[in-house]
Amino acid sequence: RFTDRDIGGSVTAFARQGIRNVQKTLNDSGQRVIYGDTDSVFVDVAGTNAFSLAKELSKDGMEMEVEKILETFFTHGAKKRYAANIKWPKEEFYVMGYELRRGDSFEIQRKALKGALTLILEDKPDKAFRLVSGIVKDIKEGRASLKELVITKSVKDAKDYVRPQSMAGVQASQKLLARGYAWIPNSKVSWIVTNSKVTPMEVEPYVEDFCEDMVPDWYYYAGRVVKTLSDIATVFGWDDIGLSSGTKQRKLF
């Protein structure tokens, strides 16, 4: 295997400069650039033929093509985190970076996030965050099922971690083995957080049909949902208290 950091750096530097040139060309011609990331440019093509525009931009060693045409688009400003309703090549909801795509997210967290983003893309942000606050309330009052709270990740052998005792996945896998369940390192483990107030937090392995008596840390899960939506909510003047209570806080100034 041959590795040369300078070659890697020059390749990415060339691509970065190329994208900046594309953005400048678009801005100079009166097009509105909305976002850009690594090898892409998001541009408002209202009244413009996107395919003709891509062809015009494919000069000087760059090859631009139309990947998607979005009907609506939202980002709260963080890199590689956005949501959109795609119009072409097929109509669908699309999300990048948010917890919908993270392995350690849980079902009701994904439900809250997708529901909120869907409503935001429909220009209904207040309705979005009242939906979230309703979900947070349901969690705090114990109206979420265990299945909606399960966290699942691939876990390595304990010896492969520097501090295995602090890893929730390691704790869950060791409890599985101690109870006679089969588990192979580097495979997935599912668990429920039962006490986040201690360090390391306590978790219990989730085995369907054998967890009826398990009591989750409801406030941990409610807090995770609030944190997931926190940065997005701030864009629209909602804060964490508002997300928890369902009431948009009136600002002092």
N, C-alpha and C positions, 0 to 999 in steps of 0.2 A: 504494500500500500504506500502510495506516494502522497505526501502532504506538504504543501507550501503555503504558509499563512499570507505571504505577499500576493500570491496568485489569487487566493480567495478574496483578499481585501480589494484587489484591483477590479475583480469581476463585480463585486457589490458596489464599489465606488462608481464604476461605469454605468451600472443600471440606475443607481440613485441619481446621478447627474442627468441621465437620459430622461427619467421621469420628471425631474425639475424643468428640463427644457420643454417637455410636453406641456407641463402646467403653465409655463411662461408663454408659450405659443398660444394656448387657449385663452389665457387672461388678456394677452395683447390683442386678440381678435374679438374680444367682447364676450367670450363664453365664461360662464360662472363655474369655477372649480369648487366642488363641495368638500372633497376628501381625497386623500391619496395614501396608498399603503404599499410599500415594497415594490410591486411591479404593476400597480394599477392606478388609474385616475378616475374619480367619480365626478362627472360633469353634468350640469343641467342642460339637457339636449332639447328642451322645449322649442319647437319650431325648426329644429335642425335634424337632418338625416344622420342618425348615429353611425351608420355603416360608411357613408361618404366621409364623415368626419374622421373615422378611424383610418381610412385609406389615406386621407390627406396627411395624417400625423405619422404615418409609417415611412419615415425618412431618416436619413443620417444613422443608419444602423439599428433603429428601433422598429419593432413590428407590433403595432397596436391592433387589437381586434375587439369587437363588441362581445363581451362575455355575458352580460345581463343588462336588461333594461328594467329599471326599478320604477314603480309607481309612487311609492312613498319611502322615505328613508329617515332613520333616527340614529343619532349617536350623542352621548353626553359629553363627548370630547376626549375620551380615552382611546389610546391607540389599539387598533384591532378589536374594538368593541362597538358593534352596531347591529341594527335590525332593519329589515326592509320587507316590503311587499313586492315581489318580483312579478313583472308583467310579461316578460319574454326571456327565455324561450318557452317557459310554461309558468302559469300563475301559481305562486306558492309563497308562504311565509318563510323568511330566511333570517337566521341570526348568526352572528360571529362573535366569539369571545365571551359572551355572557354565560352564566352558569348552566344554561340549557345544554351546553356541550362539555361541561366539566364532569369528570368521572366521580368526584366525591359529592356531587349534589344529590338531593333526595327528591322524591316525586312531588310532594306538595310545594317545595321550593321552586321546582321547574314550572309547576302549574301557576303559581303566583307571578313568576317572572314573565312567562309567555302571555298570560292573561293581561298583565299590565302593558307589555310592549305592543300587543295587538290593539288595545284601546288607544295607546299613544299614537300609533300609526293612523288611527281613525280620528285623531285630533280630539281625544276625550281624556286628557291627563287626570283631571280630578276624579272621574269615574274609575280610572285605572287604579289610583291609590286608595280609593274607598274599597275597591275589590280586594286589594292587598290587606288593608286593615281588617276586613272581615275574615280573611284567612288567618291572620295573626291572632285574632280573637278566638277563632275556633281551636287553634293549636293550644293557646294558653288555658282554655277551658276543657282541654282533653277530648275534643271532638274530632281529632284526626286519627286515622287507623295506623297501626304499627307499620303496615306495608308502605304507607305514604312517607314514613320517616326513615326508612332503611338507607344506609350509606354503604356503598359497595366499591371496593378498590382491589387492585391486584397487590398482593403482599409477598415480599421476599422472605427468606429465612431470617430469623432474628439476628443471627451472627453477621448478616450483611449490612446491618444498620449500626451507626455510631452510637446511638442512644435508643436501643430497641424498646426500653421500658417506657419511653415517652410516646411511642407510636400506637395509635388506637387500633390499627389493623393488626399489629403484632399481638396486642393484648387479646383481641378477638380470636385470632387464629390459635393462640396457646390455650384459650379456654375451650375452643372446639376440640382440640386434641385431648385435653384433660377429661373431656366428657365422652370420649370414645368415638368422635366423628372423624371421618377421613378428611385430611387436608394435605395438599401438596404445595410446597413453596413455589412462588411465582404464579399461583392461581388466585382467583378472586375470593374475597371474604366479605360477608355482609354483617353489619352490626347496627345496634341502636345505642345512642348515647343515653346513659341513665343518670349520670351525675357529672356536670361540668364545673362544679364549684371546687373540686379538688384537683391537685396536680400530681400525676397526669389524670385527666378526666377518666371516669369509669365508663366502660362500654360492655355490652353483652352481645355475643354472636347471635345473629338472627337466623333461626331455622324455622321455616314455615310450619305451622301446625303445632309447634312446641314452644311458643312464646306467649301464650295467653296471659300469663301472670306478670309479664314484664311491664315495668312502669318507666316510661321515657322521661327525660328531663324536658318537660314541656317548654320552659322558659328558654332553654338553649335553642330549641328548634324555632321558636317564635323570633328570637334574636337573630338567628341566621337568615330568616326570611327578610326581616327589616334591613339587615346589613346588605343583603343582595340588591335591594331596591334603593338603598340610601342615596347613592351618587346620582342615580337617574331622577329620583324625586326632587333633589335639590335644584335641578334645572327648572322645575315648575313651581318652586317656592314651598315645597313640602319638606318637613324635617322628620327625624326619627320619631319624635313624640306624636306628630300628626299621623305617621304611618301606623303607629300602635293604637291610636285612639280613633282614627277615622275622621278627625277634624283638622282642617287646614289651619295652622296657627297664624293669627294676625300679627304682622311684624310691628315692633315697637316704633321703628322709624321707617 
